Amino acid sequence: MFYKRVSDAAAMDIRDLAGEIWRSVNGEMPLDGRDSEYISWKESLPRLIRVLQDAGLGNITIAAECELPTGGRIDVVLLGYSAADKKPLAVLVEMKQWSCEGIELYDNGYTSIRVHSSHGDYQSMHPVCQTDGYMKYMERNHEGVIDGRLEVKSCQYLFNFAAAKKNDLFSRDFEKYRAAADRMFCMGEENRFKEFLEGLFSHEFRDDPEVLSLFFDSVYRMTDLDMDVFRNITEQEENISLLEDQIPITECINMAIERLLSGTLDRKYMFLISGAAGTGKTIVGFKLLSDYCRMFREVRGGSRYRCAYTLPRSRTIKAVLDGIGGGMQTVFLNNLRGDFDLLVVDEAHRITGFGADSGYVGRTLNSAGIVVVLQDDRQRVLGSEIGTVDRYRAFARENGFVFQPYQLKLQKRAGFGGYVERIDQLLYGETVGRARESGIEVRVCDTLPEMESLVNGKHRTNRSVKYYAPYCWEWKSRRGGKEMDIAIPEENPVFRKQWNPYPVEMQFSWYTDSIDQVGCIYTAQGLGYDYVALIWWEDLRWDRRDKKWKVDFSKVTPYDTLLAPTIKDGADYDEIMLNIYRVLLTRAKKGIYIWFKDRDTREHFKEVVLC
């Protein structure tokens, strides 16, 4: 965490200042003076500090790269006391180096901003949208703000963007942000920015750590708005009736919650709920949080809930859950602070460690009276992911938890039937008991045009349709380019698509409705669609002669920068690849269409799954 008094920061050599900020984010990694993040701070901070000095605000504190529990990172936070009432005040500042010539509005089914820079092109959210998101989190979930002890405001500073062109940033879909235009300051508006800050902050010198502690140390707190989200989701028609294997699990954990709230629970408990895709783990987690809310009000009164729904660092599913939740802010496990009655950890197989090298994960788990872990050993898709049943059992034993594992087996997703069992038989050789109907439409496509025709037909009447593929193609369009990433075959392709959009915050629009872009494993976990079209490539193929799966990581690792370094740490590489395909094969609720690059793999799939 980087913060200094403005006057102290102004006295530093800018290279030292930028380097200190860079190291606060990147730790002991060697600093290359050509690093774009480092260069950005060298160029931007002196301009902001100059405005603050001109405003006579050398007494306030400037903090940079402030990460929120929700995963967002605020460029700059100014901390001081309000000129109006001397109350602790935090001003969130989004900094942009954009020039007028360096951006264009880009329509890809939704409007985003394409930025052209010397470090490559990329897509960005609107600056007002970014600060609005930070404000929404602070106002709903930051304890100091909720309790009225800390006031929060926001603004944006685009120091290279000509003020005469600012109106361009409030046109088209961005007209909705026009009411916030007076809080955006561009090149040539430094005097207006100075006056804005002068009007906010007290000039009185106060060497008081109260405002720093309020901003940095206040805990994340769920509110009735968040609880309404969980209650609404669990009371939707498709979720209201728990299946027979979910009911006893929920009742058992609720008894422990009731004892905890009444003060009669004498031990910490870790309940681990395992289950394949579609067994309803997340719904059980939401139901427990909703029930906790009800019991808390009955037993303790009020709404100072001490609970959290949290994820390991999984930005795509967070973006989707935040979108579905209508403003609910999902938090990352290693960013949580404070003590909890109840902690629900979803996608818990993705955890990469419990110790000090994994942030606050172990400490956060230990801070809760009851921890509910929702996981699936067979959804680990990186060698570094260690969230297995055995690892959680060991953690519970070492830290004094009563450990209670449960297994969900019945399929909650409509129509899943015996499909997952057949996929497990296909990939892991498991014996399937009495044959059951697959439950969903499973179709092997002979050609990619055939698959595309099926997808287009479904999409005309159903927006819950998605393409998926293994990460076997370079993500050329990541920075906002128009180049196609996936071309099959390479010469005279009959199938051409881009990967899903970037940055990750834009993926809710993609999740909601897109068949123009293809998702990979990292945009698949935890999500589901009515129909999925899957490209099965040569990274996993069936060897008919040896009667076993053959894994070829060379098809993936040149492009998958997350997976590549993790297959060197002793993980079972073949199992990781099988898990990747299991996740991709279990995203559909009603139908899945598959095209195979390898003929023997296609025939083996048909023999096992379509028998």
Disulfide bonds with the S-S distance in Angstrom:
none
